[in-house]
């Protein structure tokens, strides 16, 4: 040792430990190939079966989304990440007058047949560190970047079909306590609702039990429909007995 201190290396280590490290995070034993293998393992369902066409599928109905609405979506495209099809947002925006008709046809065909093109379901995965000093693949959050057209169609379907169903649900369904994937819903809204509910319960009960279930890991590998089916079947009889008991189920 010659007594000299590597100030740059020292501060780089400090920034990494405190979560302020800038640039690319290097982790020993983690590479692009290992990430590919890791995400392939946790995302592959060997028992997967293609779902049946939705009851709303109607191949004869092809005017769900108009050419004018597609033109407006393309014309107002903001700069965003490019997906696997390598069609950048600026190219789609400049070609909006020409592209709106064929894209509207593709959107309507997909909705009417209840089929999403394979190219639109493929994504580029960008691993983002969840911790200041990641050590393994599980310390990274996979951010999936789908094609721009896929995101446009998803946004249109959500606003045109999903949101109205939340506003006017069937009599046997209630979405009053759902905060994700609905207008004006957020984590803040859920926390305010939970605090308000607990406060009201404490005014007439000595205590309140709150069970929070975090599915951040399970939702990567478990078939959602089977999980929810078994979950509600097992908890439904219990909910009739335990009072006061508030179940807060959320997806992280």
NORMO-V519865 format. One record per residue. N is the residue number from 1. RES is the residue in three letters. PHI is phi in degrees with one decimal (NA if undefined). PSI is psi in degrees with one decimal (999 if undefined). OMEGA is omega in degrees with one decimal (999 if undefined). Layout:
# NORMO-V519865
n=[N:N]
res=[RES:RES]
phi=[PHI:PHI]
psi=[PSI:PSI]
omega=[OMEGA:OMEGA]
This chain:
# NORMO-V519865
n=[1:2:3:4:5:6:7:8:9:10:11:12:13:14:15:16:17:18:19:20:21:22:23:24:25:26:27:28:29:30:31:32:33:34:35:36:37:38:39:40:41:42:43:44:45:46:47:48:49:50:51:52:53:54:55:56:57:58:59:60:61:62:63:64:65:66:67:68:69:70:71:72:73:74:75:76:77:78:79:80:81:82:83:84:85:86:87:88:89:90:91:92:93:94:95:96:97:98:99:100:101:102:103:104:105:106:107:108:109:110:111:112:113:114:115:116:117:118:119:120:121:122:123:124:125:126:127:128:129:130:131:132:133:134:135:136:137:138:139:140:141:142:143:144:145:146:147:148:149:150:151:152:153:154:155:156:157:158:159:160:161:162:163:164:165:166:167:168:169:170:171:172:173:174:175:176:177:178:179:180:181:182:183:184:185:186:187:188:189:190:191:192:193:194:195:196:197:198:199:200:201:202:203:204:205:206:207:208:209:210:211:212:213:214:215:216:217:218:219:220:221:222:223:224:225:226:227:228:229:230:231:232:233:234:235:236:237:238:239:240:241:242:243:244:245:246:247:248:249:250:251:252]
res=[UNK:UNK:UNK:UNK:UNK:UNK:UNK:UNK:UNK:UNK:UNK:UNK:UNK:UNK:UNK:UNK:UNK:UNK:UNK:UNK:UNK:UNK:UNK:UNK:UNK:UNK:UNK:UNK:UNK:UNK:UNK:UNK:UNK:UNK:UNK:UNK:UNK:UNK:UNK:UNK:UNK:UNK:UNK:UNK:UNK:UNK:UNK:UNK:UNK:UNK:UNK:UNK:UNK:UNK:UNK:UNK:UNK:UNK:UNK:UNK:UNK:UNK:UNK:UNK:UNK:UNK:UNK:UNK:UNK:UNK:UNK:UNK:UNK:UNK:UNK:UNK:UNK:UNK:UNK:UNK:UNK:UNK:UNK:UNK:UNK:UNK:UNK:UNK:UNK:UNK:UNK:UNK:UNK:UNK:UNK:UNK:UNK:UNK:UNK:UNK:UNK:UNK:UNK:UNK:UNK:UNK:UNK:UNK:UNK:UNK:UNK:UNK:UNK:UNK:UNK:UNK:UNK:UNK:UNK:UNK:UNK:UNK:UNK:UNK:UNK:UNK:UNK:UNK:UNK:UNK:UNK:UNK:UNK:UNK:UNK:UNK:UNK:UNK:UNK:UNK:UNK:UNK:UNK:UNK:UNK:UNK:UNK:UNK:UNK:UNK:UNK:UNK:UNK:UNK:UNK:UNK:UNK:UNK:UNK:UNK:UNK:UNK:UNK:UNK:UNK:UNK:UNK:UNK:UNK:UNK:UNK:UNK:UNK:UNK:UNK:UNK:UNK:UNK:UNK:UNK:UNK:UNK:UNK:UNK:UNK:UNK:UNK:UNK:UNK:UNK:UNK:UNK:UNK:UNK:UNK:UNK:UNK:UNK:UNK:UNK:UNK:UNK:UNK:UNK:UNK:UNK:UNK:UNK:UNK:UNK:UNK:UNK:UNK:UNK:UNK:UNK:UNK:UNK:UNK:UNK:UNK:UNK:UNK:UNK:UNK:UNK:UNK:UNK:UNK:UNK:UNK:UNK:UNK:UNK:UNK:UNK:UNK:UNK:UNK:UNK:UNK:UNK:UNK:UNK:UNK:UNK:UNK:UNK:UNK:UNK:UNK:UNK]
phi=[NA:-99.7:87.9:-79.0:-114.5:-82.9:-62.7:-64.0:-65.5:-64.3:-69.9:-63.7:-67.1:-64.6:-64.4:-68.9:-69.8:-94.1:82.2:-107.9:-70.3:-101.7:87.9:-79.4:-94.2:-102.6:-123.3:-64.5:84.0:-114.7:-138.3:-62.0:-65.3:-68.6:-64.6:-57.7:-66.9:-63.6:-70.6:-67.2:-69.5:-83.0:-105.2:-96.1:-111.2:-67.6:-99.3:-65.5:-127.2:-60.8:-69.3:-72.4:-55.9:-63.8:-63.3:-81.8:-63.9:-150.0:-58.3:-77.5:-97.9:-129.9:-125.3:-69.8:-123.3:-82.1:-62.5:-64.9:-66.9:-66.5:-60.0:-63.6:-63.8:-69.6:-67.7:-103.6:-62.5:-94.4:-56.2:-150.3:-66.1:-88.7:-87.5:-69.6:-79.5:60.2:-95.2:-72.9:-63.3:-64.8:-68.4:-66.8:-69.1:-66.9:-94.3:-53.8:-61.8:-91.9:-81.6:-61.4:-69.2:-64.2:-70.0:-61.6:-62.8:-64.9:-60.8:-65.6:-65.4:-64.4:-68.8:-68.8:-100.3:60.1:-133.3:-105.9:-57.5:-59.0:-62.5:-79.5:-96.2:-83.7:-146.9:-92.5:-99.3:-110.1:-75.8:-113.4:-59.3:-93.3:-125.2:-64.1:-128.7:-65.2:-123.3:-147.4:-62.6:-71.5:-85.8:-114.9:-95.4:-78.0:-100.5:-90.8:-106.8:-87.3:-58.1:-59.3:-63.1:-63.3:-68.0:-63.7:-66.0:-60.6:-63.9:-66.9:-63.6:-63.0:-74.4:-88.1:-118.1:-76.8:-59.0:-59.4:-68.2:-72.6:-72.8:-130.8:-74.4:-60.5:-62.4:-83.3:-121.6:-139.4:-114.3:-63.8:-103.2:-102.2:-118.6:-87.7:59.4:-149.1:-59.3:63.1:-85.6:-164.1:-63.3:-61.2:-62.2:-64.1:-66.3:-64.2:-63.9:-64.7:-63.0:-64.5:-64.6:-64.4:-61.8:-65.6:-67.3:-69.5:-70.5:-128.4:-134.9:-71.0:-157.1:-136.1:-100.3:-122.6:-111.0:-109.5:-110.4:-105.5:-101.8:-60.0:-90.4:-63.0:-71.0:-79.8:-128.6:-98.3:-68.8:-59.9:-62.1:-66.9:-63.7:-66.4:-61.3:-69.5:-62.5:-72.2:-65.0:-79.5:-93.7:-58.4:-63.4:-67.2:-63.2:-79.2:-99.4:-78.8:-142.4:-83.8:-146.7:-113.4:-99.1:-111.4:-110.2:-138.8:-106.8:-87.2]
psi=[131.0:5.5:-10.2:149.1:131.5:90.2:-39.4:-45.4:-37.0:-47.0:-29.9:-40.4:-38.0:-43.7:-35.6:-41.7:-30.8:1.9:13.1:15.5:132.4:152.8:-158.7:136.5:123.4:127.9:131.8:131.6:1.0:126.3:177.2:-41.4:-40.9:-34.3:-43.8:-44.9:-39.9:-49.5:-29.0:-37.9:-42.0:-13.0:-5.6:126.0:106.5:-20.3:11.7:137.1:133.1:131.6:155.0:154.7:140.4:152.3:-22.1:-5.2:133.6:91.6:-23.7:-17.9:115.0:24.1:44.1:-42.5:126.3:159.6:-36.0:-40.6:-35.6:-41.5:-42.6:-40.0:-43.9:-39.9:-24.8:14.2:130.5:158.9:128.2:167.1:144.6:139.4:-161.4:-20.5:-8.5:28.2:105.7:157.3:-38.1:-33.9:-43.8:-34.6:-44.7:-33.3:15.9:-43.7:-28.6:-37.3:-18.9:-37.3:-53.9:-33.7:-38.9:-38.4:-43.7:-42.2:-49.4:-36.9:-40.5:-44.6:-42.9:-28.6:-3.9:40.0:132.8:130.8:140.9:-38.5:-31.3:-14.8:-7.9:150.4:154.5:128.6:124.9:110.1:122.9:127.4:134.2:-16.6:161.9:-37.6:80.5:144.7:-16.2:177.8:-34.0:-10.6:5.1:140.0:121.7:117.7:112.5:124.3:104.9:167.6:152.4:-42.2:-36.7:-42.3:-36.4:-44.9:-41.0:-44.0:-39.7:-43.3:-41.2:-46.2:-34.0:-30.0:-42.1:-49.4:-45.1:-34.1:-29.6:-35.4:-33.3:70.6:161.1:162.2:-35.3:1.3:146.8:129.6:21.8:-29.3:17.3:134.0:-20.9:147.9:39.5:156.7:140.9:8.4:143.7:171.9:-37.4:-43.7:-40.9:-41.6:-40.3:-43.2:-41.8:-44.5:-41.7:-42.9:-45.1:-40.5:-43.1:-39.6:-36.2:-19.6:-20.3:3.0:148.7:-24.6:164.6:132.7:130.8:122.8:119.0:125.9:125.7:115.5:23.1:-35.6:-42.8:-33.9:-9.1:-23.5:-16.0:140.7:119.2:-45.0:-43.1:-39.8:-48.2:-37.1:-48.5:-35.0:-50.1:-31.5:-36.8:-29.9:-20.7:-47.2:-33.3:-36.3:-22.1:-19.4:-50.1:119.9:137.6:137.8:124.0:124.8:121.6:107.9:121.9:156.1:123.8:999]
omega=[-179.5:175.9:-179.4:-178.5:175.9:-175.3:-178.8:179.0:-179.9:-178.9:175.3:177.7:179.1:-180.0:179.5:-179.0:-178.0:178.6:-178.7:-178.6:-179.9:175.4:-175.1:177.8:179.5:-180.0:-179.0:178.3:-179.5:-179.5:179.0:179.7:-179.9:175.6:178.2:-179.3:-179.1:-177.8:175.5:-178.9:-175.9:-177.0:-176.6:177.8:-177.6:-179.7:-175.7:176.2:-179.1:-179.6:176.5:177.3:179.6:179.9:179.9:-179.8:-178.5:-177.0:-178.5:-178.3:-172.6:-179.0:177.7:-177.1:-177.3:176.8:-179.0:178.8:176.6:177.6:179.6:178.8:-179.3:-176.5:-178.1:-179.2:175.3:176.9:-178.4:-177.1:179.3:-178.8:-176.0:179.2:177.2:173.7:-176.3:-178.1:-177.7:179.2:178.6:-179.9:-179.6:-178.6:-176.4:-179.3:-178.4:-173.7:-170.7:-177.7:-180.0:179.6:176.1:177.5:179.5:178.7:-178.1:178.5:179.5:-178.3:-175.5:-179.3:-179.7:179.7:175.9:-178.6:-178.5:-179.5:-178.7:179.4:177.1:-175.5:170.5:-177.3:176.9:179.3:179.6:-178.5:175.4:-178.2:-179.0:-178.9:-179.1:-178.3:-178.0:-178.5:-177.3:178.0:179.2:176.5:-179.2:176.4:-176.2:178.4:178.6:177.8:-178.7:-179.6:178.0:179.6:177.9:180.0:179.2:-180.0:-179.4:179.7:-179.9:-176.2:-174.7:-174.7:-173.9:-178.8:177.4:179.0:175.8:-178.6:-179.5:-177.3:173.8:-175.6:-176.3:179.2:177.7:179.5:-175.7:-177.1:176.6:-176.9:179.3:173.6:175.0:-178.1:178.6:178.0:-179.7:175.9:178.9:178.7:179.8:-179.8:178.8:179.3:179.6:179.4:179.8:-179.3:-179.8:179.7:178.6:179.9:-179.5:178.7:-179.0:180.0:-178.6:-178.9:178.1:176.4:178.0:177.9:179.3:-180.0:-179.0:-178.3:-174.8:179.4:-175.8:-176.3:175.8:-170.5:-174.6:176.4:-171.1:-176.0:179.3:-179.4:-178.3:179.3:-179.9:-178.6:-177.2:177.0:-177.2:-175.4:-173.9:177.7:-178.7:-177.6:-179.8:-172.3:-173.8:176.1:-8.3:-179.0:179.8:177.3:175.1:-179.1:-179.3:177.2:-178.4:999]
